[in-house]
């Protein structure tokens, strides 16, 4: 049962506004925590007129007021580092700008490693940080002891040190942002609870409050643990849930009081807690394991209790005693410290612990800034990120991992609860590459062959789907065994690459996002959206949607299946991300088309390898020969009596087809393929092998080599960008300007000399002791027996033969810029063979 504890310093919110509510606004931000107020501040500062913030009770009510206020440059995510970096730089100057004290302390922080694998983790994070401006250093025990003399150093092996980290007073921060927002012209109203949201025909919103209605051009849900309730007003079930988080505050500790400088914040990764100085005492907060942590799941079912705002839960010291004991072992002065307060309050979690930031698919001009487990450090950067996006019409940089559209109908309440428990307990687990988390899986989003494959394959999670990463055989070392080095998947993936290169393999590709666009304006719409020309009926091509600044918003396989009817295929992780972009263009341009999301209805099997044609030919009367079924052509046909659509394409770069069929027919087609290919030793392969094969063929991948941080010219996508096509596609003018100005960097293909480790992407590239770029993806090439990577480098280092170094786990490995592709694609090999025969 939940017990509410009234705080002595709580003030009753005023009963009236004290000023008249505006009739209209450009943007209405709903929620007066630090994130919502930051957005209002940034929008107003950027020059937007008519910015309104509505708060249901008083500013900071919810999770902001009781937060521990930690601030850190560190984040394992690549672009979330930018969010943290901007926040700290904002906090440093906010008091001078607004005249409002913020209580910002910057003693630095240290993440402690007390096992060898933790040291590897710190090295892994260092190579992902060197190419960012974030100040971060790997330090040894002597330096750690110097910075934090009260530590028991018996188990400490190393630390990740971020000078400039620290903590800030959340209440003061929010008030300073509010002062800045008002200074730049924003209006802040409270108490002004939103009682209703009504969309208008022209894409605006009527925002109802007890004080009247505001007509808004857009609304932003920044309501913290009320986010789910606000979303329900317009038909969304946002996957957010409150978690009980506790931290402990001690009385004065003599040894702390005697120090001349403030202690850095420490994060004991094995002990799973943070600890910082609080005046002359200490404050520490643990993250319990999932079996001990507590969810406020009743709020998901029944809503937040009326009147809850600046209240706390009843504390439970027993639940965190394991962590208290580990903290006392690491910081022995805690053993004699008196506890003066235990704060237990709600913080909001999403299933993957990342916030939901940006415009939401399915409702025009509805934005979210919700799901913040770390709202204080995110507040400044997210306010700026969303403000830039709203003002310019595109995100300032790629942050798809926080896209609210990564969740959909499959995000059920049981799944939400299971993942929130897991994520809370995983706060300080080792962050491996190729990480998988298994709580709540599978969802109801499984393909038609999942039951046939689940016991033979190591599954990966992709937008709710289960998809084979690799398949195992008797005698293989099976199970999920993560590592920073090559591990138990390395051998099986090599076997699958050989299968596809020499024989025939089948892969489940059902997680692809799939849309059907048709109608009288379909050509005009897609000509506007895509930089490539549109394929003819029965043909396929690779096309890219660009932003107005000429960045790569999406890569899509486009097939014209009938006159004016198109099948669009995108990656699993960008399904609703891309659909929202398309739907927005349809509305803004007034196109007469229908756009249908058929992702869940259509299953996809890929078949690839030199023997794939003979297997397919056994199951159909269609001519599957090279001249009868050409590369990048599409055909409706029957396979083993099942109607489907076949496209001759394969992301492995080998001879192959993708077969699109009703999901319920997938198992029939799969079993027919496996039976027909028995003499050819047909077998399964997974996404790890496909990634290795695509890399050695020089294929770029969206989300790695291209995204909203890159333009298609520097990514080497010139072939797909038709600057001379008549249509004025989105981003065309920006690309013409980029081309005229010339590039400053370019994507290159690297071969590496390594031992038992391969690049993954986002590693630092060095030259002559200087950071010069970063990798985007990497793998081991089983065909050429070496490690490969794509990387962005400045133009003067992009010529073939150029020597650089790639940092992997603290070691700089020699790398060479190499002519791509390393392995020719099957269509290219076939074409060269025909040319050779004709000579």
C-alpha positions in Angstrom: 0.0 0.0 0.0 1.2 3.5 -0.8 1.6 6.0 2.1 1.9 9.7 1.3 4.2 11.7 3.5 3.5 15.5 3.5 6.7 17.5 3.3 7.0 20.3 5.9 8.2 22.8 3.2 5.3 22.0 0.8 3.3 25.1 -0.1 -0.4 24.9 -1.1 -0.7 25.9 -4.7 -2.6 29.1 -5.4 -6.3 28.5 -6.3 -6.4 31.0 -9.1 -4.1 31.9 -12.0 -3.8 35.5 -11.2 -3.7 36.4 -14.9 -5.9 35.8 -17.9 -5.2 32.7 -19.9 -4.1 33.3 -23.5 -6.6 32.3 -26.3 -3.9 30.9 -28.7 -0.3 29.8 -28.7 2.3 28.6 -31.1 3.4 25.9 -28.7 1.7 24.7 -25.5 4.1 22.8 -23.2 2.1 20.7 -20.7 4.1 20.0 -17.5 6.1 22.3 -15.3 9.0 20.0 -14.3 12.6 20.8 -15.3 12.2 19.3 -18.8 9.0 21.2 -19.7 10.2 24.4 -18.3 13.5 24.0 -20.2 11.7 23.6 -23.4 9.6 26.7 -22.8 12.8 28.6 -22.0 14.6 27.4 -25.2 11.6 28.1 -27.5 11.2 31.6 -26.2 14.9 32.3 -26.3 15.0 31.0 -29.9 12.4 33.7 -30.8 9.2 31.8 -30.9 6.3 34.0 -30.0 3.3 32.8 -28.0 5.0 30.0 -26.0 2.7 28.8 -23.1 3.5 26.4 -20.3 0.6 24.8 -18.3 1.3 23.2 -15.0 -1.4 21.4 -13.1 -0.3 22.4 -9.6 3.1 24.1 -9.1 6.5 24.1 -10.8 8.7 21.1 -9.9 5.8 19.0 -8.7 6.2 15.3 -9.6 9.7 13.9 -9.8 11.8 17.1 -10.2 11.5 18.5 -6.7 12.8 15.4 -4.9 15.5 14.4 -7.4 19.1 13.9 -6.2 20.2 16.3 -8.9 23.1 14.4 -10.3 24.8 15.9 -13.4 27.3 14.0 -15.6 28.9 14.3 -19.0 28.9 10.5 -19.2 26.4 8.5 -21.2 27.1 5.2 -23.1 24.9 6.4 -26.0 26.7 8.3 -28.7 24.4 11.4 -29.3 23.0 11.4 -25.8 26.5 12.6 -24.8 25.5 15.8 -26.7 22.4 16.1 -24.5 24.5 15.8 -21.3 27.2 18.1 -22.6 24.8 20.9 -23.5 23.0 20.6 -20.2 26.2 21.1 -18.1 27.3 24.0 -20.3 23.9 25.6 -19.8 23.8 25.1 -16.1 27.3 26.7 -15.8 26.0 30.0 -17.2 22.3 30.0 -16.3 22.7 31.9 -13.1 24.5 34.8 -14.8 21.9 34.9 -17.5 18.8 34.8 -15.3 20.0 36.2 -12.0 18.6 33.1 -10.3 21.0 30.9 -8.3 21.0 27.3 -9.3 23.1 25.6 -6.6 25.5 23.9 -9.2 28.4 22.0 -7.8 31.1 20.5 -10.1 33.5 18.4 -8.1 33.7 15.8 -10.9 32.6 12.1 -10.8 34.3 8.7 -10.9 32.8 5.5 -12.2 34.6 2.8 -10.2 35.8 -0.5 -11.8 36.6 -3.3 -9.3 36.7 -6.3 -11.7 38.7 -6.9 -14.9 35.6 -6.9 -17.1 34.6 -3.6 -15.6 38.0 -2.2 -16.7 37.3 -3.5 -20.2 34.0 -1.7 -20.0 35.7 1.6 -19.1 38.2 1.2 -22.0 35.2 0.4 -24.3 33.5 3.6 -23.3 36.7 5.6 -23.6 37.0 4.8 -27.3 33.4 5.8 -27.8 34.1 9.2 -26.2 37.5 10.3 -27.5 35.9 11.7 -30.7 33.4 13.8 -28.6 34.2 17.0 -26.7 33.2 15.3 -23.5 36.0 15.5 -20.9 36.6 11.9 -19.8 39.7 10.1 -18.5 40.6 6.6 -17.5 42.5 6.9 -14.2 44.3 4.4 -11.9 43.9 3.7 -8.2 46.5 6.4 -7.1 44.6 9.2 -8.8 41.2 7.8 -7.5 42.5 7.8 -3.9 43.8 11.4 -4.4 40.4 12.6 -5.6 38.4 10.6 -3.0 40.6 10.0 0.0 37.8 8.3 2.0 37.6 5.3 -0.3 38.6 1.8 0.7 40.9 1.0 -2.3 41.2 -2.8 -1.7 39.1 -3.7 -4.7 39.4 -0.6 -6.9 41.2 -1.3 -10.2 40.4 1.8 -12.3 38.0 4.6 -12.7 36.3 6.7 -15.4 36.8 10.3 -14.4 34.6 13.2 -15.7 35.8 16.5 -14.4 32.9 19.0 -14.4 30.4 16.5 -13.3 28.5 17.0 -10.1 25.0 17.9 -8.9 22.5 20.8 -9.0 19.5 21.8 -6.9 16.5 20.7 -9.1 14.2 23.3 -7.6 16.6 26.2 -8.2 17.4 25.0 -11.7 13.7 24.9 -12.6 13.1 28.3 -11.2 16.0 29.7 -13.1 14.7 28.2 -16.3 11.3 29.6 -15.6 12.8 33.0 -15.0 14.6 32.8 -18.3 11.5 31.6 -20.1 9.5 34.6 -18.8 12.3 36.9 -19.6 12.2 35.9 -23.2 8.4 36.2 -23.4 7.0 32.8 -22.5 3.8 32.6 -20.4 3.7 30.1 -17.5 0.3 29.3 -15.9 -0.4 27.3 -12.7 -2.5 25.8 -11.3 -3.8 25.0 -14.8 -4.5 21.3 -15.2 -5.3 20.1 -18.7 -8.8 18.6 -18.7 -9.1 17.8 -22.4 -7.3 17.8 -25.8 -9.3 18.1 -29.0 -7.6 18.0 -32.5 -8.8 20.4 -35.1 -9.2 19.7 -38.8 -6.2 21.8 -39.7 -3.8 20.0 -37.4 -4.0 22.3 -34.4 -5.2 21.5 -30.8 -7.8 22.9 -28.5 -6.3 22.6 -25.0 -9.0 22.7 -22.3 -8.3 23.8 -18.8 -10.6 25.0 -15.9 -9.7 28.5 -16.8 -10.5 28.3 -20.5 -9.3 26.8 -23.8 -6.1 27.6 -25.7 -5.9 27.0 -29.5 -2.3 25.7 -30.0 -0.4 25.0 -33.2 1.3 22.1 -31.4 1.3 20.6 -27.9 4.2 18.9 -26.0 3.5 16.3 -23.4 6.1 16.9 -20.7 4.0 15.7 -17.8 6.4 13.2 -16.1 4.5 10.3 -14.4 1.2 11.8 -15.6 2.3 11.3 -19.2 0.3 8.1 -19.7 -2.9 9.8 -18.5 -2.4 12.8 -20.8 -1.7 10.5 -23.7 -4.9 8.5 -23.0 -6.9 11.7 -23.6 -6.1 11.3 -27.3 -5.9 7.5 -27.6 -2.3 6.7 -26.8 -1.0 4.3 -24.1 2.4 5.7 -23.5 4.7 3.0 -22.0 5.8 4.9 -18.9 5.6 3.7 -15.3 6.7 5.2 -12.0 9.5 3.4 -10.1 10.2 3.8 -6.4 13.7 5.2 -6.1 15.3 5.8 -2.7 18.3 7.8 -1.6 19.7 8.2 1.9 21.1 11.4 3.4 23.4 11.4 6.4 24.1 13.9 9.1 27.5 15.6 9.3 30.4 13.2 8.9 33.5 14.5 10.7 35.9 13.2 8.0 33.8 14.8 5.3 33.6 18.1 7.2 37.4 18.1 7.6 38.0 18.0 3.8 39.1 21.2 2.1 37.5 20.4 -1.3 34.2 18.7 -2.2 34.3 15.0 -2.9 33.6 13.9 -6.5 30.5 11.9 -7.0 31.3 8.2 -7.2 29.3 5.5 -8.9 30.2 2.0 -7.6 29.3 -0.1 -10.6 29.5 -3.5 -8.8 27.7 -2.1 -5.7 25.1 -0.5 -7.9 24.8 2.9 -6.2 25.9 6.5 -6.5 27.3 8.5 -3.6 28.0 12.3 -3.3 28.7 14.9 -0.7 25.7 16.7 0.7 26.9 19.7 2.8 29.1 18.0 5.4 27.5 14.7 5.1 26.9 12.1 2.4 24.0 11.2 0.1 23.8 7.8 -1.6 21.2 6.1 -3.8 21.1 2.5 -4.8 19.5 0.6 -7.7 18.0 -2.6 -6.4 17.9 -5.8 -8.4 14.7 -6.5 -10.2 13.3 -8.9 -7.6 13.6 -6.3 -4.9 12.8 -3.0 -6.7 9.3 -1.6 -6.5 7.0 -0.4 -9.3 4.0 1.8 -8.7 2.1 -0.2 -11.2 -1.3 0.7 -9.7 -0.8 4.2 -11.3 -0.7 2.5 -14.7 -4.0 0.8 -14.1 -5.8 3.4 -12.1 -4.0 6.7 -12.7 -2.0 8.9 -10.4 -4.0 9.7 -7.1 -5.7 13.1 -7.3 -3.6 15.7 -5.5 -0.4 13.8 -5.6 2.4 16.2 -6.6 4.9 17.0 -3.9 4.5 13.9 -1.8 6.7 10.9 -1.3 6.3 7.2 -0.7 7.1 5.5 2.6 10.7 4.6 2.7 11.9 1.0 3.0 15.5 0.7 4.2 15.4 -3.1 4.3 14.9 -3.2 0.5 18.3 -1.5 0.0 20.3 -2.9 2.8 22.5 -5.0 0.5 23.6 -1.8 -1.2 24.0 0.1 2.1 26.4 -2.6 3.3 28.4 -2.4 0.0 28.6 1.4 0.3 29.8 1.1 3.9 32.5 -1.3 2.7 33.6 1.1 -0.1 33.3 4.3 2.0 34.0 3.1 5.6 33.1 6.4 7.2 29.4 5.6 6.4 29.5 2.9 9.1 29.3 5.5 11.9 27.2 8.0 10.0 23.7 8.9 11.3 20.9 8.8 8.7 18.7 11.9 8.9 16.5 11.3 5.8 15.5 8.6 3.4 13.8 10.0 0.3 11.6 7.5 -1.6 9.9 9.1 -4.6 8.5 8.2 -8.0 10.7 8.5 -11.1 9.4 7.6 -14.6 10.8 4.6 -16.6 10.2 3.5 -20.1 10.9 -0.2 -21.0 14.4 0.6 -22.2 15.1 3.4 -19.7 15.5 6.0 -22.5 13.1 9.0 -22.7 10.6 9.5 -25.5 11.5 12.7 -27.3 10.0 14.1 -30.5 6.8 14.2 -32.6 4.5 11.2 -32.2 3.2 9.2 -35.1 -0.6 9.0 -35.3 -1.5 12.5 -34.2 -0.5 15.7 -36.0 1.6 18.2 -34.0 1.6 16.1 -30.9 5.1 15.9 -29.3 6.4 14.1 -26.3 9.2 14.8 -23.8 8.4 12.0 -21.3 9.9 8.9 -19.7 12.9 10.6 -18.1 14.7 8.4 -15.5 17.4 11.1 -15.4 15.4 14.3 -16.1 17.8 16.7 -14.4 20.8 16.0 -16.6 18.6 15.6 -19.7 16.6 18.8 -19.1 18.9 21.4 -20.7 19.9 19.3 -23.7 16.4 18.0 -24.5 15.0 21.5 -24.2 17.5 22.7 -26.8 17.1 19.6 -29.0 13.3 19.9 -29.2 13.4 23.6 -29.6 15.7 23.3 -32.6 13.6 20.6 -34.1 10.3 22.6 -33.7 11.9 25.8 -35.0 13.7 24.3 -38.0 11.4 21.3 -39.0 14.1 18.6 -38.5 16.1 17.2 -35.6 19.5 19.0 -35.1 21.1 15.6 -34.9 20.2 11.9 -34.8 18.6 10.7 -31.6 16.5 7.8 -32.9 17.1 5.7 -29.8 14.8 8.2 -28.0 12.2 8.4 -30.7 8.7 8.0 -29.1 7.7 5.9 -32.2 10.0 3.1 -31.2 7.1 1.7 -29.2 3.8 0.6 -30.6 0.8 -1.7 -30.0 3.1 -4.6 -28.9 4.2 -2.6 -25.8 1.7 -4.1 -23.4 1.4 -3.4 -19.7 2.9 -6.7 -18.7 5.8 -6.0 -21.0 6.2 -2.5 -19.7 6.3 -3.7 -16.1 8.8 -6.6 -16.8 11.1 -4.3 -18.8 11.0 -1.5 -16.2 12.0 -4.0 -13.5 14.8 -5.3 -15.6 16.0 -1.8 -16.7 16.1 -0.5 -13.1 18.1 -3.5 -12.0 20.3 -3.1 -15.1 21.3 0.5 -14.2 24.9 -0.6 -13.4 25.3 -3.9 -15.2 28.2 -4.3 -17.6 27.3 -2.6 -20.9 28.5 -5.1 -23.5 28.3 -4.7 -27.3 25.5 -6.7 -28.9 23.6 -6.5 -25.6 20.3 -8.4 -25.3 17.8 -8.2 -22.4 15.2 -10.9 -22.1 12.5 -9.7 -19.7 9.0 -9.5 -21.3 10.0 -11.5 -24.4 8.6 -12.6 -26.7 5.9 -9.9 -27.2 2.9 -10.7 -29.3 4.9 -9.5 -32.3 6.4 -12.8 -33.6 6.8 -13.9 -37.2 5.2 -17.0 -38.8 8.4 -19.0 -38.4 9.3 -18.0 -34.8 8.0 -21.2 -33.3 10.1 -23.2 -35.9 13.3 -21.2 -35.2 13.2 -20.3 -31.5 15.0 -23.4 -30.3 17.6 -23.4 -33.1 18.7 -19.7 -33.0 20.0 -17.0 -30.7 17.3 -14.4 -31.0 17.7 -10.7 -31.1 15.0 -8.1 -30.2 14.0 -5.7 -33.0 11.1 -3.3 -32.4 9.1 -6.0 -30.6 10.1 -8.8 -33.0 12.3 -11.8 -32.3 14.8 -12.3 -35.2 17.6 -14.8 -35.4 21.1 -13.3 -34.8 22.7 -16.6 -35.5 21.8 -20.3 -35.4 23.5 -23.1 -33.5 24.2 -26.7 -34.1 24.8 -29.7 -31.9 28.2 -29.2 -30.2 28.1 -25.4 -30.4 28.6 -23.4 -27.2 25.1 -22.0 -27.0 23.4 -19.3 -25.0 23.8 -15.6 -24.5 27.4 -15.0 -23.5 28.3 -11.4 -24.0 31.9 -10.2 -24.2 34.0 -7.2 -25.4 35.9 -9.7 -27.5 34.9 -12.5 -29.9 32.6 -14.9 -28.1 30.5 -18.0 -28.8 28.8 -16.6 -31.8 32.0 -16.1 -33.8 32.3 -19.7 -35.1 28.6 -20.1 -36.0 28.5 -16.8 -37.9 31.5 -17.8 -39.9 29.7 -21.0 -40.8 26.6 -19.1 -41.9 28.7 -16.7 -44.1 30.2 -19.7 -45.8 26.7 -21.2 -46.3 25.5 -18.0 -48.1 28.7 -17.6 -50.1 28.9 -21.2 -51.3 25.4 -22.7 -50.9 22.0 -21.4 -49.9 20.6 -20.0 -46.7 17.3 -18.7 -45.4 16.7 -15.7 -43.1 13.6 -14.3 -41.4 13.3 -10.7 -42.4 9.8 -10.1 -41.1 10.7 -7.2 -38.8 11.2 -4.9 -41.8 8.7 -2.0 -41.7 6.3 -2.3 -44.7 4.0 0.4 -46.1 1.8 0.4 -49.2 1.3 3.8 -50.8 -1.3 4.2 -53.6 -3.6 6.8 -55.1 -3.7 9.4 -57.8 -0.9 11.5 -56.2 1.4 8.6 -55.2 4.0 9.4 -57.9 4.0 13.1 -57.0 4.3 12.3 -53.3 7.1 9.9 -53.6 9.0 12.0 -56.1 8.9 14.7 -53.5 10.0 12.4 -50.7 12.7 10.5 -52.4 16.0 11.7 -53.9 16.1 8.8 -56.3 13.9 8.4 -59.4 10.9 6.1 -58.9 11.2 2.6 -60.2 9.0 1.4 -63.1 6.2 -1.1 -62.6 7.7 -4.4 -61.6 11.0 -2.9 -60.5 12.8 -2.0 -57.3 15.4 0.5 -56.2 17.0 1.9 -53.1 15.9 5.4 -52.3 16.5 7.9 -49.5 14.3 10.4 -47.7 16.3 13.6 -46.9 15.7 16.4 -44.5 15.5 20.0 -45.6 19.2 20.4 -44.6 20.1 17.5 -46.8 20.6 14.9 -44.1 19.6 11.2 -44.5 16.3 10.8 -42.7 15.7 7.2 -44.0 16.8 4.6 -46.5 13.9 2.8 -48.1 13.5 -0.1 -50.7 10.9 1.1 -53.2 9.0 -1.2 -55.5 6.2 -0.2 -57.9 4.0 -3.3 -57.7 1.2 -1.9 -60.0 0.7 1.4 -61.7 0.5 4.0 -59.0 0.9 1.5 -56.2 4.2 1.2 -54.2 5.6 -1.1 -51.6 8.0 0.7 -49.3 10.4 -1.3 -47.1 12.4 0.2 -44.2 14.4 -1.1 -41.3 12.6 -2.5 -38.2 13.9 0.2 -35.9 12.6 3.0 -38.1 9.1 1.7 -39.0 7.0 4.4 -37.3 9.8 7.0 -37.5 9.6 6.8 -41.3 5.8 6.4 -41.4 5.4 9.7 -39.4 7.6 11.5 -41.9 5.6 10.2 -44.8 2.2 11.0 -43.2 3.3 14.5 -42.3 4.2 15.2 -46.0 0.9 13.8 -47.1 -1.0 16.2 -44.8 1.2 19.2 -45.4 1.1 18.8 -49.2 -2.6 17.8 -49.4 -1.8 14.6 -51.5 -4.6 12.3 -52.5 -3.1 9.0 -51.4 -3.6 6.2 -49.0 -0.7 5.0 -46.8 -1.1 1.6 -45.1 1.2 0.1 -42.6 1.2 -3.6 -43.3 4.3 -4.5 -41.2 2.4 -7.0 -39.0 0.4 -8.6 -41.8 3.2 -9.5 -44.2 6.0 -12.0 -43.4 9.3 -11.9 -45.2 11.8 -14.7 -45.9 15.2 -14.0 -47.5 16.9 -16.7 -49.5 20.5 -16.2 -50.6 23.4 -17.9 -52.1 24.6 -19.3 -55.4 22.2 -22.3 -55.0 19.1 -20.2 -54.1 17.9 -20.1 -57.7 17.8 -23.9 -58.1 15.9 -24.3 -54.8 13.3 -21.7 -55.8 12.9 -23.2 -59.3 11.9 -26.5 -57.8 8.9 -24.8 -56.2 7.6 -22.7 -59.1 6.9 -22.7 -62.8 8.2 -19.1 -63.1 11.4 -18.6 -64.9 14.0 -17.8 -62.2 17.0 -17.6 -64.5 19.1 -14.5 -64.7 17.4 -13.3 -67.8 14.0 -14.5 -66.7 14.0 -12.8 -63.3 16.5 -9.9 -63.3 18.2 -8.1 -60.5 16.0 -5.5 -58.8 12.8 -6.8 -60.4 9.7 -7.8 -58.7 7.0 -10.4 -59.5 3.8 -11.8 -58.0 4.0 -15.6 -58.2 3.2 -18.8 -56.4 5.7 -20.8 -54.4 4.6 -24.2 -53.3 1.1 -23.1 -54.0 1.3 -20.0 -51.8 0.8 -16.6 -53.5 3.5 -14.1 -52.7 5.6 -11.3 -54.1 9.3 -12.0 -54.9 11.9 -9.3 -55.3 15.3 -10.2 -56.6 17.5 -8.5 -54.0 19.7 -9.5 -51.1 21.4 -7.4 -48.4 24.1 -10.1 -48.3 25.2 -9.0 -51.8 24.8 -12.6 -53.0 22.3 -14.0 -55.4 19.0 -13.8 -53.6 15.4 -13.0 -53.3 13.1 -11.5 -50.7 9.7 -13.3 -50.5 6.7 -11.3 -49.2 3.6 -13.2 -48.1 0.7 -13.2 -45.7 2.1 -13.9 -42.2 0.0 -17.0 -41.8 1.6 -18.6 -44.9 5.2 -18.1 -43.7 5.7 -21.5 -42.1 4.3 -23.3 -45.2 6.7 -21.5 -47.5 9.6 -21.9 -45.1 9.1 -25.6 -44.7 8.8 -26.0 -48.5 12.1 -24.2 -49.0 13.9 -26.3 -46.5 12.5 -29.5 -48.0 13.3 -28.4 -51.6 16.8 -27.4 -50.6 17.7 -30.6 -48.8 20.1 -31.8 -51.5 21.7 -28.3 -51.6 22.2 -28.5 -47.8 20.0 -25.4 -47.3 20.1 -24.0 -43.7 19.3 -20.9 -41.7 21.4 -17.8 -41.2 20.9 -14.7 -39.1 21.5 -11.0 -39.0 25.1 -11.2 -37.7 26.1 -13.1 -40.9 24.1 -10.7 -43.0 25.9 -7.7 -41.4 29.3 -9.2 -42.1 28.5 -10.0 -45.7 27.0 -6.6 -46.4 30.0 -4.9 -44.9 32.6 -6.7 -47.1 30.4 -5.8 -50.1 30.6 -2.1 -49.1 26.9 -1.8 -48.4 26.0 1.2 -46.2 23.4 0.8 -43.4 21.0 3.4 -42.2 21.6 4.2 -38.6 25.3 3.6 -39.0 26.9 5.0 -42.2 23.9 7.4 -42.8 21.5 9.1 -40.5 20.4 12.7 -39.5 24.1 13.5 -38.8 25.3 12.8 -42.3 24.6 13.9 -45.9 24.4 11.3 -48.7 27.3 12.8 -50.6 29.8 12.3 -47.8 28.3 8.8 -47.2 29.1 7.8 -50.8 25.5 7.5 -51.8 25.8 9.6 -55.0 24.5 6.8 -57.2 21.1 7.0 -55.5 20.8 10.8 -55.4 19.4 12.2 -58.7 20.1 15.9 -58.4 19.0 16.4 -62.0 15.6 14.8 -61.7 12.8 17.4 -62.4 11.0 17.0 -59.0 12.0 19.3 -56.2 12.6 16.6 -53.6 13.1 17.5 -50.0 16.7 18.5 -49.4 17.6 19.0 -53.0 18.6 22.7 -52.7 20.6 21.9 -49.6 22.5 19.2 -51.4 23.2 21.4 -54.3 24.8 23.9 -51.9 26.7 21.2 -50.1 28.1 19.9 -53.4 29.0 23.5 -54.5 30.8 24.1 -51.2 32.6 20.8 -51.2 32.9 18.1 -48.6 35.1 18.3 -45.5 35.0 14.5 -44.7 34.1 11.3 -46.4 33.2 7.7 -45.6 36.0 5.3 -46.1 36.5 1.5 -46.0 39.1 0.3 -43.5 40.9 -3.0 -43.1 42.3 -3.6 -39.6 45.0 -5.7 -38.0 43.4 -7.1 -34.8 43.6 -10.2 -32.7 40.4 -11.4 -30.8 38.4 -8.2 -31.1 36.6 -6.5 -33.9 35.2 -3.0 -34.4 31.5 -2.5 -33.8 31.1 1.1 -34.8 31.6 4.5 -33.0 35.2 3.8 -32.1 37.8 6.6 -32.3 40.1 6.8 -35.3 43.6 8.3 -34.7 46.4 9.6 -36.9 49.7 10.9 -35.7 48.4 11.0 -32.1 45.4 13.1 -33.0 41.7 12.1 -33.1 40.6 12.4 -36.7 37.3 10.6 -37.0 35.1 7.7 -36.0 34.0 4.3 -37.2 30.4 3.8 -38.1 30.1 0.0 -38.2 32.5 -2.9 -38.2 32.8 -6.7 -38.4 35.0 -9.6 -39.2 35.2 -10.6 -42.8 35.1 -14.4 -42.9 35.7 -14.3 -46.7 39.0 -12.3 -46.4 40.0 -13.3 -42.9 40.3 -9.8 -41.4 38.5 -7.1 -39.5 36.6 -4.4 -41.5 35.1 -1.0 -40.7 33.5 2.0 -42.2 34.7 5.3 -40.9 34.4 9.0 -41.5 37.7 10.8 -42.0 38.8 14.3 -43.2 39.3 14.5 -46.9 43.1 14.6 -46.8 43.1 11.1 -45.1 40.7 9.4 -47.4 43.0 8.2 -50.3 43.5 4.5 -50.7 46.5 3.2 -48.8 46.3 5.9 -46.1 47.4 4.5 -42.7 45.4 5.3 -39.5 44.7 3.6 -36.2 41.4 2.4 -34.7 41.1 2.3 -30.9 39.7 -0.9 -29.5 39.6 -1.6 -25.7 42.4 0.9 -25.1 44.7 -0.3 -27.8 45.3 1.4 -31.2 45.1 -1.1 -34.0 46.7 -0.3 -37.4 44.1 0.3 -40.2 44.4 1.0 -43.9 42.0 2.9 -46.2 41.1 0.3 -48.8 39.3 0.3 -52.1 35.7 -0.9 -51.7 34.2 -3.3 -52.0 36.5 -6.0 -50.7 34.2 -8.7 -52.1 32.3 -8.0 -55.3 28.5 -8.5 -55.2 26.9 -11.3 -57.2 25.3 -9.0 -59.8 28.7 -7.4 -60.4 30.5 -10.8 -60.7 27.9 -12.1 -63.1 28.2 -9.0 -65.2 32.0 -9.2 -65.4 31.8 -12.9 -66.3 29.4 -12.1 -69.1 31.6 -9.4 -70.3 34.7 -11.6 -70.2 32.9 -14.4 -72.2 31.8 -11.9 -74.8 35.3 -10.7 -75.5 
